[in-house]
Amino acid sequence: MSGHELVILSQQPTRANWPWEPGTSPHLSEPRSLTAWHTASARHKKAVTDTGCPLCPSAPAEALSLPRPPEQVPRPSDPRKDDAYRRCLYLQLGHMEQELQLVGPCGLSQCQSHARALSQLQTLKGRLADRLGTPPQAHASSPMASKPPRGLPWWCLLGGWLLVAATSGVAAFFTMLYGLHYGRASSLKWLISVAVSFVESVFVTQPLKVLGFAAFFALVLKEVEDEDEPVASLPGHPFGPDPSALFRARRCSRKDIYQPPLATDIEKMKTTHLKEQKAFAFIREILAYLGFLWMLLLVAYGQRDPSTYHFNRHLEHSFTQGFSAVLGFQEFFTWANTTLVSNLYSHYPGFVTDGNSRLVGSAQIRQVRVRESSCSRAPQLQASRHGCRAPYSLDVEDLSDYGEGWNASALNNSSGLSRAWQYESQSQRRGYPFWGKLTMYRGGGYVAPLGTDRRSTSRILQYLFDNTWLDSLTRAVFVEFTVYNANVNLFCIITLTLETGALGTFFAHANLQSLRLYPFTDGWHPFVVAAEVIYLLFLLYYMIVQGKLMRKQRWRYFHSKWNLLELTIILASWSALAMFVKRAVLAERDIQRYRNHGKEGISFSETAAADAALGYIIAFLVLLSTVKLWHLLRLNPKMNMITSALRRAWGDISGFIIVILIMLLAYSIASNLIFGWKLRSYKTLFDAAETMISLQLGIFNYEEVLDYSPVLGSFLIGSCIIFMTFVVLNLFISVILVAFNEEQKYDQLSEEGEIADLLLAKILSFLGIKCKREDPGSGREQPELLSEVRPPCTCVSCTQALSSSSTHEHL
């Protein structure tokens, strides 16, 4: 009797194999048993027709629900599928036997009918058990697998080693001959090239090839392994004691018996899927931000040129020879007639120094003055002196027009040099305020153009010297000119400043600023323009992202420091864009003015100030953007631990910072009051604070303090070292170390750490490296979880069992 015939026999009882007829026996006409039978049959037909039997999914639904003649049932040709049919039938017969035992002989008028039915079911079960007891025939193995492996004889191994030794010896011999022929130098070069090639092949080329082939085979040519899973044993049979064993295996579409996955596995897959989504979103965020940072760096370095430093150094060395030794206005005119004139006009007309840089317009000398009797005197000294000259400030600056020799009553505009005695405002000359060593000066003043050649410049300088253009009311003298070097496409705005205070001291210094006003003349310009456009697109993208986040979080958006950092980066980017546009407009204006008035003095100071501001904003923007990488590297456990430790210790850190600032301010004020009038390092409060900070870093000049005041200086510096370095700073560091130790002690794997592990597993899987992680305790929890998540069954046996249990309750 085949498996299909047993299926038909168990589902469609006939007069030949059943002890009674369901339609004629008066003993089975009771509603309590017959109704349950028909209900179970109906449920089974519907369930099997829709889904099939989970106990034997390989069996067709028609064979389990509809009666078919034995000759129409196709016999399976696969022994494994035939075995699955028999196992499913064995379970069905067992459930039918349980139902008959629940009905009992008292439920029938003839007790022998009940006994005959049980006897037939046991006979069928015995035959099935005999068939299941014999294991299915294994597939015939290939004849090649049964044959013993063949190989070369054992003496071939000796021949191989001898061949290797002979080849190495011959190669060494010829190498020695070629080395003697080439000589020592060529042999060393050849040996170095061979060594470099070998190291490159071992550590670079071959590993890359291995990784490439591993990725190719893992992604393209790797086949899924088909591992045979054991089939669960039958209940009530020596194959296994668990009646629900068939429901516990994982689902595999290639297997004969479908068993759904566990609830824990489903939950685990959901969690893994969410982590994968977060991981891929994080990767996209990192890649997008790296692209943003790359474009920002291209824009930042595209505004600067590596030749700027050497260009500025060359010009400064040329024009400042002897300038720092100027201690009066007479010495200033001497320097101007020698160093300035000789370097400002070279042998090539229109060029400066060695003929590589062209003078843009003409050079000019500008001075700022104070008014006569501009300072207030004590009442006791009113009659002792008639004149008083105050230090420079915006309130006491002289803004009047004069004639030659600073004569206010005789204004003469007919002379070509009368402009030197008339005040020009900052807006008239398109200047910009200038920060000196003593104070800040307006961009206006009294301007004397020097001309475009050596002769006219010498004549103008002599005229200014003869008419005492620089006198005791002069507070600062500026020599301003601009040069352009076409070789590196750079403009350089040069300002040589000589400041003097009311005390009669002079301070000379130079300020040089190089900038590019013309676009690139090489092939680098399109890349910089493309980087600027892409950076603008990135900026719009981040504005949209932060706008959505701000709309979603509302006021909570401003509670996150990283959100504030993003907002600062966006505002700084727009500020840089506005300054970039302003610099372009100012540069076009100054260049157009130079084209129209090429022989006049052209002031590029406002353009230089805009360029400097743009450089500062971009530098600050790069700083903030680089700091944000800390937040993007939060998946690194060490970085996450450092952040958590600083967050844990922030309360103590803020308290120590306040204490450090108070002590620093106290020692800065004390050192400024004690040493400020004698030592340069303490002349102002800011300089004194800078010196105290340098003391904590070990950069300090002890000799100047000890030479000035051995007792007081030793006490002040020693107490500062003891209290600030040995006590406060060490306690500050100890707080951070304690917080880091606590964070290490209670550190747990966060969600970011799990995402990092998942990314690592994905990368290893991409490279074809197997990485297995076992969850401890999963084996102990598996039996309980299996019993909790047993799936519902819709086959005949399960439906009949449920039906019989409900019938038993009614009985």
MORABEL-V336918 format. One line per field, one symbol per residue. ss: DSSP state (A for helix, B for strand, O for the rest). psi: psi as a letter, one per 20 degrees, with the letter a starting at -180 (. if undefined). burial: I if it has 24 or more other ideal C-beta (glycine too) atoms within 12 Angstrom, else O. Layout:
ss: ???
psi: ???
burial: ???
This chain:
ss: OOAAAAAAAAAOOOOOOOOOOOOOOAAAOOAAAAAAAAAAAAAAAAAAAAOOOOOOOOOOAAAAAOOOOAAAOOOOOOAAAAAAAAAAAAAAAAAAAAAAAAAOAAAOOOAAAAAAAAAAAAAAAAAAAAAAAOOOOOOOOOAAAAOOOOOOOOAAAAAAAAAAAAAAAAAAAAAAAAAAAAOAAAAAAAAAAAAAAAAAAAAAAAAAAAAAAAAAAAAAAOOOOOOOOOOOOOOOBOOBOOOOAAAOOOOOOOOOOOOOOOAAAAAAAAAAAAAAAAAAAAAAAAAAAAAAAAAAAAAAAAOOOOOAAAAAAAAAAAAOOOOOOOOOAAAAAAAAAAAAAAAAOOOOOOBBOOOOBBBBBBBBBBBBBBOOOOOOOOAAAOOOOOOOOOOOOOOOBOOOOOOOOOOOOOOOOOOOOAAAAOBBOOOOOOOOOBBOOOOBBOOOBBBBBOOOOAAAAAAAAAAAAAOOOOOOOBBBBBBBBBBBBOOOOBBBBBBBBBBBOOOOOBBBBBBBBBBOOOOOOOOAAAAAAAAAAAAAAAAAAAAAAAAAAAAAAAAAAAAOAAAAAAAAAAAAAAAAAAAAAAAAAAAAAAAAAAAAOOOOOOOOAAAAAAAAAAAAAAAAAAAAAAAAAAAAOOOOAAAAAAAAAAAAOAAAAAAAAAAAAAAAAAAAAAAAAAAOOOOAAAOOAAAAAAAAAAAAOOOOOAAAAAAAOAAAAAAAAAAAAAAAAAAAAAAAAAAAAAAAAAAAAOOOOOAAAAAAAAAAAAAAAAOOOOOOOOOOOAAAAAAAAAAAOOOOOOOAAAAAAAAAAAAAAAO
psi: prhhhhghhhhnprhhjpirphiipiijjqhhghghghggggggggghhghrpihmhipqhhhihppqqhiippppiphghghhghgghggghghhhhghhhgrhiiqhohhgghhghggghgghgghhghhhpqqpqqpqqhhhiqqqqaqrhihghhghhhgggggggghghggghghghrgghgggghghggghgghhgifgghhgggghghghhhgipqppnppqqpqrqqkqihqipikhijiqqpoiirhopoqrqhhhghghgghgghgghghhhghgggghhgghghghgggihirphigghgghghghgijoihijpjrhghghgghifggghhhoaippiqrdjjhpppobqqqpqqqrrqqliqprqhijhihphqpoqrprhhjqpjrqraqklohhnpojhqijihijppprhhgjlaqqpoahgapqriaaopoqiajrgghghgghhghhhjlhpaiiphqppoprpqpoihjlpqoopoopoqqaiijqqoprqopoqrohqrqiajhghhgghhgghhhggghghggghgghhhgichihjiphhghgghhggghghghgghggghhghghghhhhhhhmhjrppojhhhhhhgghgggghghghgghhhhhghhkihphgghggghghhhjhghghghgggghghghghggghhhgihihphijhrhghghhhhghhhijnqnhghghhgngghgggggghgggggghfghhhghhgghghhghhhgkpqorhhhhhghggghgghhhijppopppopihhhiggghghhkpqqqjrgggghggghhhhhhh.
burial: OOIIIIIIIIIIIOOOOIIIOOOOOOIIOOOOIIOIIOOIIOIIIOIIOOOIIIIIIIIIIOIIIOOOOOOOIOOIOOOIIIIIIIIIIIIIIIIIIIIIOIIOOOIIOOOOIIOOIIOIIOOIIOOIIOIIOOOOOOOOOOOOOOOOOOOOOOOOOOOOOOOOOOOOOOOOOOOOOOOOOOOOOOOOOOOOOOOOOOOOOOOOOOOOOOOOOOOOOOOOOOOOOOOOOOIIIIIOIOIOOOIIIIIIIOOOOOIIIIIIOIOOOOOOOOOOOOIOOOIOOIOOIIOOIOOIIOIIOIIIOIIIIOOIOOIIOIIIOIIIOOIOOIOOIOIIIOIIIOIIIOIIIOOOOOIIIOOIIIIIIIIIIIIIIIIOOIOOOOOOOOOOOOOOIIIIOOOIIIOOIIOIOIOOOOOOOOOOIIIIIIIIOIOOIIIIOIOIOIIOIIIIIIIIIIIIOIOOIOOIIOIIIOIOIIIOIIIIIIIIIIIIIOOIIIIIIIIIIIIIOOOOOIIIIIIIIIIIIOOOOOOOOOOIOOIIOOIIOIIOIIOOIIOOOOOOOOOOOOOOOIIOIIIIIIOIIOOIIOIIOOIIOIIOOIIOIIOOOOOIIIIIIIIIIIIIIIIOIIOIIIOIIOOIOOIIIIIOIOOIIOIIIOOIIOOIIOOIOOOIOOIIOIIIOIIIOIIOOOIOIIOOOOOIIOIIIOIIOOOIOOOOIOOIOOOOIOOIIOOIIOIIIOOIIOOIOOIIOOIIOOIOOOOOOOOIIIIIOIIOOOOOOOOOOOOOOOOOOOOOOOOOOIOOOOIOIIIIIIIIIIIIOOIOOOO
